[in-house]
């Protein structure tokens, strides 16, 4: 699959793209002032994207043969719509290539894919301080949901929440 709009080419990432994907993720984290939050490794990313079980997919944007952006996404499910959806985890374009239609091309590709696959929605999160991204998404027709908040459990809290077989879970049937 390749989509070209003048100089922009969109293509599905391949295993050999793992290093550039990881580099773009690090650049995104730096942009969002979250470099400290990148604790995963290139090997883990490669395994999770291209291993026996793929947890996510990546579409890469190229200009003149150089990878300059990505959309990393996975499928979710809406019980209310009773339809699958696409969740866009990361959308990133290198700063020197912004305002050239690359982000729009990536979002449009995902919207087209969602529509073709019968998905009920395409959704993602945006940091509240990222006014330029919010304005861009609104120009594209996205609705910014004011009543929803992201809930997250990680690290030791996740471990504490994990169901383990011991006396603290009496009466809980194993799955």
PyMOL CGO cylinders between C-alpha atoms (Angstrom):
from pymol import cmd
from pymol.cgo import CYLINDER

trace = [
    CYLINDER, 0.00, 0.00, 0.00, 1.40, 3.34, -0.99, 0.3, 1, 1, 1, 1, 1, 1,
    CYLINDER, 1.40, 3.34, -0.99, -0.43, 6.66, -1.30, 0.3, 1, 1, 1, 1, 1, 1,
    CYLINDER, -0.43, 6.66, -1.30, 1.20, 9.63, -2.95, 0.3, 1, 1, 1, 1, 1, 1,
    CYLINDER, 1.20, 9.63, -2.95, 0.10, 13.24, -2.81, 0.3, 1, 1, 1, 1, 1, 1,
    CYLINDER, 0.10, 13.24, -2.81, 2.68, 15.24, -4.77, 0.3, 1, 1, 1, 1, 1, 1,
    CYLINDER, 2.68, 15.24, -4.77, 5.85, 14.51, -2.77, 0.3, 1, 1, 1, 1, 1, 1,
    CYLINDER, 5.85, 14.51, -2.77, 4.17, 12.69, 0.16, 0.3, 1, 1, 1, 1, 1, 1,
    CYLINDER, 4.17, 12.69, 0.16, 4.16, 8.91, 0.14, 0.3, 1, 1, 1, 1, 1, 1,
    CYLINDER, 4.16, 8.91, 0.14, 2.32, 6.93, 2.84, 0.3, 1, 1, 1, 1, 1, 1,
    CYLINDER, 2.32, 6.93, 2.84, 3.23, 3.31, 3.37, 0.3, 1, 1, 1, 1, 1, 1,
    CYLINDER, 3.23, 3.31, 3.37, 2.83, 0.54, 5.90, 0.3, 1, 1, 1, 1, 1, 1,
    CYLINDER, 2.83, 0.54, 5.90, 5.90, 0.20, 8.11, 0.3, 1, 1, 1, 1, 1, 1,
    CYLINDER, 5.90, 0.20, 8.11, 8.02, -2.91, 7.78, 0.3, 1, 1, 1, 1, 1, 1,
    CYLINDER, 8.02, -2.91, 7.78, 10.26, -4.63, 10.32, 0.3, 1, 1, 1, 1, 1, 1,
    CYLINDER, 10.26, -4.63, 10.32, 13.32, -2.86, 8.92, 0.3, 1, 1, 1, 1, 1, 1,
    CYLINDER, 13.32, -2.86, 8.92, 11.68, 0.50, 9.77, 0.3, 1, 1, 1, 1, 1, 1,
    CYLINDER, 11.68, 0.50, 9.77, 11.77, -0.23, 13.51, 0.3, 1, 1, 1, 1, 1, 1,
    CYLINDER, 11.77, -0.23, 13.51, 14.75, 2.03, 14.21, 0.3, 1, 1, 1, 1, 1, 1,
    CYLINDER, 14.75, 2.03, 14.21, 13.28, 5.09, 12.47, 0.3, 1, 1, 1, 1, 1, 1,
    CYLINDER, 13.28, 5.09, 12.47, 9.94, 4.47, 14.17, 0.3, 1, 1, 1, 1, 1, 1,
    CYLINDER, 9.94, 4.47, 14.17, 11.66, 4.41, 17.56, 0.3, 1, 1, 1, 1, 1, 1,
    CYLINDER, 11.66, 4.41, 17.56, 13.58, 7.58, 16.66, 0.3, 1, 1, 1, 1, 1, 1,
    CYLINDER, 13.58, 7.58, 16.66, 10.32, 9.35, 15.72, 0.3, 1, 1, 1, 1, 1, 1,
    CYLINDER, 10.32, 9.35, 15.72, 8.71, 8.20, 18.98, 0.3, 1, 1, 1, 1, 1, 1,
    CYLINDER, 8.71, 8.20, 18.98, 11.65, 9.68, 20.88, 0.3, 1, 1, 1, 1, 1, 1,
    CYLINDER, 11.65, 9.68, 20.88, 11.30, 12.94, 18.91, 0.3, 1, 1, 1, 1, 1, 1,
    CYLINDER, 11.30, 12.94, 18.91, 7.58, 13.04, 19.76, 0.3, 1, 1, 1, 1, 1, 1,
    CYLINDER, 7.58, 13.04, 19.76, 8.35, 12.50, 23.44, 0.3, 1, 1, 1, 1, 1, 1,
    CYLINDER, 8.35, 12.50, 23.44, 10.91, 15.29, 23.31, 0.3, 1, 1, 1, 1, 1, 1,
    CYLINDER, 10.91, 15.29, 23.31, 8.38, 17.63, 21.64, 0.3, 1, 1, 1, 1, 1, 1,
    CYLINDER, 8.38, 17.63, 21.64, 5.81, 16.80, 24.33, 0.3, 1, 1, 1, 1, 1, 1,
    CYLINDER, 5.81, 16.80, 24.33, 8.42, 17.30, 27.08, 0.3, 1, 1, 1, 1, 1, 1,
    CYLINDER, 8.42, 17.30, 27.08, 8.01, 13.64, 28.03, 0.3, 1, 1, 1, 1, 1, 1,
    CYLINDER, 8.01, 13.64, 28.03, 11.40, 12.17, 27.09, 0.3, 1, 1, 1, 1, 1, 1,
    CYLINDER, 11.40, 12.17, 27.09, 11.67, 10.74, 30.61, 0.3, 1, 1, 1, 1, 1, 1,
    CYLINDER, 11.67, 10.74, 30.61, 8.56, 8.65, 29.92, 0.3, 1, 1, 1, 1, 1, 1,
    CYLINDER, 8.56, 8.65, 29.92, 10.19, 6.66, 27.11, 0.3, 1, 1, 1, 1, 1, 1,
    CYLINDER, 10.19, 6.66, 27.11, 11.28, 3.59, 29.02, 0.3, 1, 1, 1, 1, 1, 1,
    CYLINDER, 11.28, 3.59, 29.02, 10.77, 0.95, 26.34, 0.3, 1, 1, 1, 1, 1, 1,
    CYLINDER, 10.77, 0.95, 26.34, 13.42, -0.33, 23.97, 0.3, 1, 1, 1, 1, 1, 1,
    CYLINDER, 13.42, -0.33, 23.97, 13.86, -0.67, 20.24, 0.3, 1, 1, 1, 1, 1, 1,
    CYLINDER, 13.86, -0.67, 20.24, 13.78, -4.47, 20.57, 0.3, 1, 1, 1, 1, 1, 1,
    CYLINDER, 13.78, -4.47, 20.57, 10.48, -4.36, 22.48, 0.3, 1, 1, 1, 1, 1, 1,
    CYLINDER, 10.48, -4.36, 22.48, 8.97, -2.03, 19.89, 0.3, 1, 1, 1, 1, 1, 1,
    CYLINDER, 8.97, -2.03, 19.89, 10.12, -4.26, 17.04, 0.3, 1, 1, 1, 1, 1, 1,
    CYLINDER, 10.12, -4.26, 17.04, 8.63, -7.33, 18.73, 0.3, 1, 1, 1, 1, 1, 1,
    CYLINDER, 8.63, -7.33, 18.73, 5.32, -5.58, 19.52, 0.3, 1, 1, 1, 1, 1, 1,
    CYLINDER, 5.32, -5.58, 19.52, 4.90, -4.24, 15.99, 0.3, 1, 1, 1, 1, 1, 1,
    CYLINDER, 4.90, -4.24, 15.99, 6.29, -7.14, 13.94, 0.3, 1, 1, 1, 1, 1, 1,
    CYLINDER, 6.29, -7.14, 13.94, 6.48, -10.16, 16.24, 0.3, 1, 1, 1, 1, 1, 1,
    CYLINDER, 6.48, -10.16, 16.24, 4.21, -13.18, 16.46, 0.3, 1, 1, 1, 1, 1, 1,
    CYLINDER, 4.21, -13.18, 16.46, 1.42, -10.95, 17.77, 0.3, 1, 1, 1, 1, 1, 1,
    CYLINDER, 1.42, -10.95, 17.77, 1.27, -7.41, 16.42, 0.3, 1, 1, 1, 1, 1, 1,
    CYLINDER, 1.27, -7.41, 16.42, -0.22, -5.04, 18.99, 0.3, 1, 1, 1, 1, 1, 1,
    CYLINDER, -0.22, -5.04, 18.99, -0.23, -1.98, 16.74, 0.3, 1, 1, 1, 1, 1, 1,
    CYLINDER, -0.23, -1.98, 16.74, 0.40, -0.85, 13.19, 0.3, 1, 1, 1, 1, 1, 1,
    CYLINDER, 0.40, -0.85, 13.19, 2.37, 2.08, 11.79, 0.3, 1, 1, 1, 1, 1, 1,
    CYLINDER, 2.37, 2.08, 11.79, 1.87, 4.12, 8.66, 0.3, 1, 1, 1, 1, 1, 1,
    CYLINDER, 1.87, 4.12, 8.66, 4.97, 6.07, 7.66, 0.3, 1, 1, 1, 1, 1, 1,
    CYLINDER, 4.97, 6.07, 7.66, 5.02, 9.31, 5.71, 0.3, 1, 1, 1, 1, 1, 1,
    CYLINDER, 5.02, 9.31, 5.71, 7.93, 9.87, 3.36, 0.3, 1, 1, 1, 1, 1, 1,
    CYLINDER, 7.93, 9.87, 3.36, 9.01, 12.96, 1.45, 0.3, 1, 1, 1, 1, 1, 1,
    CYLINDER, 9.01, 12.96, 1.45, 11.66, 12.47, -1.22, 0.3, 1, 1, 1, 1, 1, 1,
    CYLINDER, 11.66, 12.47, -1.22, 12.38, 9.00, 0.16, 0.3, 1, 1, 1, 1, 1, 1,
    CYLINDER, 12.38, 9.00, 0.16, 12.97, 10.20, 3.73, 0.3, 1, 1, 1, 1, 1, 1,
    CYLINDER, 12.97, 10.20, 3.73, 10.66, 9.12, 6.57, 0.3, 1, 1, 1, 1, 1, 1,
    CYLINDER, 10.66, 9.12, 6.57, 9.34, 12.34, 8.13, 0.3, 1, 1, 1, 1, 1, 1,
    CYLINDER, 9.34, 12.34, 8.13, 6.25, 11.25, 10.07, 0.3, 1, 1, 1, 1, 1, 1,
    CYLINDER, 6.25, 11.25, 10.07, 4.16, 8.42, 11.42, 0.3, 1, 1, 1, 1, 1, 1,
    CYLINDER, 4.16, 8.42, 11.42, 0.76, 7.34, 12.60, 0.3, 1, 1, 1, 1, 1, 1,
    CYLINDER, 0.76, 7.34, 12.60, 0.86, 4.49, 15.14, 0.3, 1, 1, 1, 1, 1, 1,
    CYLINDER, 0.86, 4.49, 15.14, -2.58, 2.98, 15.77, 0.3, 1, 1, 1, 1, 1, 1,
    CYLINDER, -2.58, 2.98, 15.77, -4.48, -0.07, 16.90, 0.3, 1, 1, 1, 1, 1, 1,
    CYLINDER, -4.48, -0.07, 16.90, -8.05, -1.34, 16.90, 0.3, 1, 1, 1, 1, 1, 1,
    CYLINDER, -8.05, -1.34, 16.90, -10.43, -0.92, 19.79, 0.3, 1, 1, 1, 1, 1, 1,
    CYLINDER, -10.43, -0.92, 19.79, -14.14, -1.62, 20.18, 0.3, 1, 1, 1, 1, 1, 1,
    CYLINDER, -14.14, -1.62, 20.18, -17.19, 0.48, 20.96, 0.3, 1, 1, 1, 1, 1, 1,
    CYLINDER, -17.19, 0.48, 20.96, -19.83, -1.45, 22.84, 0.3, 1, 1, 1, 1, 1, 1,
    CYLINDER, -19.83, -1.45, 22.84, -22.37, 1.35, 22.36, 0.3, 1, 1, 1, 1, 1, 1,
    CYLINDER, -22.37, 1.35, 22.36, -21.88, 1.38, 18.58, 0.3, 1, 1, 1, 1, 1, 1,
    CYLINDER, -21.88, 1.38, 18.58, -21.17, -2.37, 18.49, 0.3, 1, 1, 1, 1, 1, 1,
    CYLINDER, -21.17, -2.37, 18.49, -18.41, -1.62, 16.00, 0.3, 1, 1, 1, 1, 1, 1,
    CYLINDER, -18.41, -1.62, 16.00, -14.65, -1.69, 15.96, 0.3, 1, 1, 1, 1, 1, 1,
    CYLINDER, -14.65, -1.69, 15.96, -12.74, 1.56, 15.96, 0.3, 1, 1, 1, 1, 1, 1,
    CYLINDER, -12.74, 1.56, 15.96, -9.25, 2.81, 15.34, 0.3, 1, 1, 1, 1, 1, 1,
    CYLINDER, -9.25, 2.81, 15.34, -7.34, 4.45, 18.16, 0.3, 1, 1, 1, 1, 1, 1,
    CYLINDER, -7.34, 4.45, 18.16, -4.50, 6.69, 17.00, 0.3, 1, 1, 1, 1, 1, 1,
    CYLINDER, -4.50, 6.69, 17.00, -1.83, 6.43, 19.68, 0.3, 1, 1, 1, 1, 1, 1,
    CYLINDER, -1.83, 6.43, 19.68, 0.75, 8.68, 18.03, 0.3, 1, 1, 1, 1, 1, 1,
    CYLINDER, 0.75, 8.68, 18.03, 0.67, 11.12, 15.15, 0.3, 1, 1, 1, 1, 1, 1,
    CYLINDER, 0.67, 11.12, 15.15, 3.97, 12.89, 14.59, 0.3, 1, 1, 1, 1, 1, 1,
    CYLINDER, 3.97, 12.89, 14.59, 5.59, 14.86, 11.81, 0.3, 1, 1, 1, 1, 1, 1,
    CYLINDER, 5.59, 14.86, 11.81, 9.13, 16.21, 12.09, 0.3, 1, 1, 1, 1, 1, 1,
    CYLINDER, 9.13, 16.21, 12.09, 9.01, 19.99, 12.73, 0.3, 1, 1, 1, 1, 1, 1,
    CYLINDER, 9.01, 19.99, 12.73, 10.74, 20.88, 9.44, 0.3, 1, 1, 1, 1, 1, 1,
    CYLINDER, 10.74, 20.88, 9.44, 7.97, 19.07, 7.52, 0.3, 1, 1, 1, 1, 1, 1,
    CYLINDER, 7.97, 19.07, 7.52, 4.91, 20.46, 9.27, 0.3, 1, 1, 1, 1, 1, 1,
    CYLINDER, 4.91, 20.46, 9.27, 2.28, 22.52, 7.44, 0.3, 1, 1, 1, 1, 1, 1,
    CYLINDER, 2.28, 22.52, 7.44, 2.87, 20.57, 4.24, 0.3, 1, 1, 1, 1, 1, 1,
    CYLINDER, 2.87, 20.57, 4.24, -0.21, 18.34, 4.45, 0.3, 1, 1, 1, 1, 1, 1,
    CYLINDER, -0.21, 18.34, 4.45, 1.56, 15.32, 5.94, 0.3, 1, 1, 1, 1, 1, 1,
    CYLINDER, 1.56, 15.32, 5.94, -0.47, 15.15, 9.17, 0.3, 1, 1, 1, 1, 1, 1,
    CYLINDER, -0.47, 15.15, 9.17, -3.66, 15.67, 7.17, 0.3, 1, 1, 1, 1, 1, 1,
    CYLINDER, -3.66, 15.67, 7.17, -2.66, 12.88, 4.77, 0.3, 1, 1, 1, 1, 1, 1,
    CYLINDER, -2.66, 12.88, 4.77, -2.02, 10.48, 7.66, 0.3, 1, 1, 1, 1, 1, 1,
    CYLINDER, -2.02, 10.48, 7.66, -5.35, 11.31, 9.35, 0.3, 1, 1, 1, 1, 1, 1,
    CYLINDER, -5.35, 11.31, 9.35, -7.23, 11.08, 6.05, 0.3, 1, 1, 1, 1, 1, 1,
    CYLINDER, -7.23, 11.08, 6.05, -5.69, 7.68, 5.36, 0.3, 1, 1, 1, 1, 1, 1,
    CYLINDER, -5.69, 7.68, 5.36, -6.80, 6.39, 8.77, 0.3, 1, 1, 1, 1, 1, 1,
    CYLINDER, -6.80, 6.39, 8.77, -10.29, 7.83, 8.34, 0.3, 1, 1, 1, 1, 1, 1,
    CYLINDER, -10.29, 7.83, 8.34, -10.60, 6.16, 4.94, 0.3, 1, 1, 1, 1, 1, 1,
    CYLINDER, -10.60, 6.16, 4.94, -9.38, 2.87, 6.36, 0.3, 1, 1, 1, 1, 1, 1,
    CYLINDER, -9.38, 2.87, 6.36, -11.82, 3.11, 9.27, 0.3, 1, 1, 1, 1, 1, 1,
    CYLINDER, -11.82, 3.11, 9.27, -14.71, 3.80, 6.90, 0.3, 1, 1, 1, 1, 1, 1,
    CYLINDER, -14.71, 3.80, 6.90, -13.75, 0.97, 4.53, 0.3, 1, 1, 1, 1, 1, 1,
    CYLINDER, -13.75, 0.97, 4.53, -13.47, -1.48, 7.43, 0.3, 1, 1, 1, 1, 1, 1,
    CYLINDER, -13.47, -1.48, 7.43, -16.83, -0.52, 8.94, 0.3, 1, 1, 1, 1, 1, 1,
    CYLINDER, -16.83, -0.52, 8.94, -15.35, 1.11, 12.02, 0.3, 1, 1, 1, 1, 1, 1,
    CYLINDER, -15.35, 1.11, 12.02, -17.62, 3.31, 14.08, 0.3, 1, 1, 1, 1, 1, 1,
    CYLINDER, -17.62, 3.31, 14.08, -14.98, 5.88, 14.95, 0.3, 1, 1, 1, 1, 1, 1,
    CYLINDER, -14.98, 5.88, 14.95, -11.43, 7.13, 14.79, 0.3, 1, 1, 1, 1, 1, 1,
    CYLINDER, -11.43, 7.13, 14.79, -10.21, 8.67, 18.01, 0.3, 1, 1, 1, 1, 1, 1,
    CYLINDER, -10.21, 8.67, 18.01, -7.10, 9.89, 19.80, 0.3, 1, 1, 1, 1, 1, 1,
    CYLINDER, -7.10, 9.89, 19.80, -5.97, 12.10, 22.66, 0.3, 1, 1, 1, 1, 1, 1,
    CYLINDER, -5.97, 12.10, 22.66, -4.27, 15.48, 22.52, 0.3, 1, 1, 1, 1, 1, 1,
    CYLINDER, -4.27, 15.48, 22.52, -2.43, 17.35, 25.27, 0.3, 1, 1, 1, 1, 1, 1,
    CYLINDER, -2.43, 17.35, 25.27, -4.45, 20.31, 26.50, 0.3, 1, 1, 1, 1, 1, 1,
    CYLINDER, -4.45, 20.31, 26.50, -1.52, 22.72, 26.04, 0.3, 1, 1, 1, 1, 1, 1,
    CYLINDER, -1.52, 22.72, 26.04, -1.01, 21.79, 22.37, 0.3, 1, 1, 1, 1, 1, 1,
    CYLINDER, -1.01, 21.79, 22.37, -3.17, 24.57, 20.93, 0.3, 1, 1, 1, 1, 1, 1,
    CYLINDER, -3.17, 24.57, 20.93, -1.81, 24.20, 17.39, 0.3, 1, 1, 1, 1, 1, 1,
    CYLINDER, -1.81, 24.20, 17.39, -2.66, 20.48, 17.30, 0.3, 1, 1, 1, 1, 1, 1,
    CYLINDER, -2.66, 20.48, 17.30, -6.12, 21.11, 18.76, 0.3, 1, 1, 1, 1, 1, 1,
    CYLINDER, -6.12, 21.11, 18.76, -6.80, 23.81, 16.16, 0.3, 1, 1, 1, 1, 1, 1,
    CYLINDER, -6.80, 23.81, 16.16, -5.55, 21.48, 13.39, 0.3, 1, 1, 1, 1, 1, 1,
    CYLINDER, -5.55, 21.48, 13.39, -7.78, 18.63, 14.54, 0.3, 1, 1, 1, 1, 1, 1,
    CYLINDER, -7.78, 18.63, 14.54, -10.80, 20.93, 14.77, 0.3, 1, 1, 1, 1, 1, 1,
    CYLINDER, -10.80, 20.93, 14.77, -10.14, 22.24, 11.24, 0.3, 1, 1, 1, 1, 1, 1,
    CYLINDER, -10.14, 22.24, 11.24, -10.14, 18.61, 10.12, 0.3, 1, 1, 1, 1, 1, 1,
    CYLINDER, -10.14, 18.61, 10.12, -13.58, 18.19, 11.73, 0.3, 1, 1, 1, 1, 1, 1,
    CYLINDER, -13.58, 18.19, 11.73, -12.63, 16.43, 14.96, 0.3, 1, 1, 1, 1, 1, 1,
    CYLINDER, -12.63, 16.43, 14.96, -14.74, 17.00, 18.05, 0.3, 1, 1, 1, 1, 1, 1,
    CYLINDER, -14.74, 17.00, 18.05, -12.75, 17.67, 21.22, 0.3, 1, 1, 1, 1, 1, 1,
    CYLINDER, -12.75, 17.67, 21.22, -14.69, 15.88, 23.97, 0.3, 1, 1, 1, 1, 1, 1,
    CYLINDER, -14.69, 15.88, 23.97, -14.91, 18.10, 27.05, 0.3, 1, 1, 1, 1, 1, 1,
    CYLINDER, -14.91, 18.10, 27.05, -16.45, 15.58, 29.43, 0.3, 1, 1, 1, 1, 1, 1,
    CYLINDER, -16.45, 15.58, 29.43, -13.99, 12.71, 29.11, 0.3, 1, 1, 1, 1, 1, 1,
    CYLINDER, -13.99, 12.71, 29.11, -10.74, 12.18, 30.99, 0.3, 1, 1, 1, 1, 1, 1,
    CYLINDER, -10.74, 12.18, 30.99, -8.08, 9.57, 30.38, 0.3, 1, 1, 1, 1, 1, 1,
    CYLINDER, -8.08, 9.57, 30.38, -7.62, 7.00, 33.15, 0.3, 1, 1, 1, 1, 1, 1,
    CYLINDER, -7.62, 7.00, 33.15, -4.27, 5.25, 33.33, 0.3, 1, 1, 1, 1, 1, 1,
    CYLINDER, -4.27, 5.25, 33.33, -2.73, 2.61, 35.58, 0.3, 1, 1, 1, 1, 1, 1,
    CYLINDER, -2.73, 2.61, 35.58, 0.97, 1.83, 35.14, 0.3, 1, 1, 1, 1, 1, 1,
    CYLINDER, 0.97, 1.83, 35.14, 3.99, 0.44, 36.95, 0.3, 1, 1, 1, 1, 1, 1,
    CYLINDER, 3.99, 0.44, 36.95, 3.52, -0.64, 40.55, 0.3, 1, 1, 1, 1, 1, 1,
    CYLINDER, 3.52, -0.64, 40.55, -0.10, 0.50, 40.56, 0.3, 1, 1, 1, 1, 1, 1,
    CYLINDER, -0.10, 0.50, 40.56, -0.79, -1.85, 37.64, 0.3, 1, 1, 1, 1, 1, 1,
    CYLINDER, -0.79, -1.85, 37.64, 0.93, -4.65, 39.51, 0.3, 1, 1, 1, 1, 1, 1,
    CYLINDER, 0.93, -4.65, 39.51, -1.21, -3.95, 42.59, 0.3, 1, 1, 1, 1, 1, 1,
    CYLINDER, -1.21, -3.95, 42.59, -4.36, -4.07, 40.47, 0.3, 1, 1, 1, 1, 1, 1,
    CYLINDER, -4.36, -4.07, 40.47, -3.39, -7.32, 38.78, 0.3, 1, 1, 1, 1, 1, 1,
    CYLINDER, -3.39, -7.32, 38.78, -5.44, -10.30, 39.82, 0.3, 1, 1, 1, 1, 1, 1,
    CYLINDER, -5.44, -10.30, 39.82, -3.31, -12.83, 41.62, 0.3, 1, 1, 1, 1, 1, 1,
    CYLINDER, -3.31, -12.83, 41.62, -4.38, -16.03, 43.26, 0.3, 1, 1, 1, 1, 1, 1,
    CYLINDER, -4.38, -16.03, 43.26, -4.10, -15.46, 46.98, 0.3, 1, 1, 1, 1, 1, 1,
    CYLINDER, -4.10, -15.46, 46.98, -6.33, -14.96, 49.99, 0.3, 1, 1, 1, 1, 1, 1,
    CYLINDER, -6.33, -14.96, 49.99, -6.97, -11.27, 49.12, 0.3, 1, 1, 1, 1, 1, 1,
    CYLINDER, -6.97, -11.27, 49.12, -9.08, -12.36, 46.16, 0.3, 1, 1, 1, 1, 1, 1,
    CYLINDER, -9.08, -12.36, 46.16, -11.35, -14.80, 47.95, 0.3, 1, 1, 1, 1, 1, 1,
    CYLINDER, -11.35, -14.80, 47.95, -14.61, -15.18, 46.13, 0.3, 1, 1, 1, 1, 1, 1,
    CYLINDER, -14.61, -15.18, 46.13, -13.12, -14.03, 42.80, 0.3, 1, 1, 1, 1, 1, 1,
    CYLINDER, -13.12, -14.03, 42.80, -13.40, -16.72, 40.18, 0.3, 1, 1, 1, 1, 1, 1,
    CYLINDER, -13.40, -16.72, 40.18, -10.38, -17.21, 37.97, 0.3, 1, 1, 1, 1, 1, 1,
    CYLINDER, -10.38, -17.21, 37.97, -10.84, -16.36, 34.34, 0.3, 1, 1, 1, 1, 1, 1,
]
cmd.load_cgo(trace, "trace")
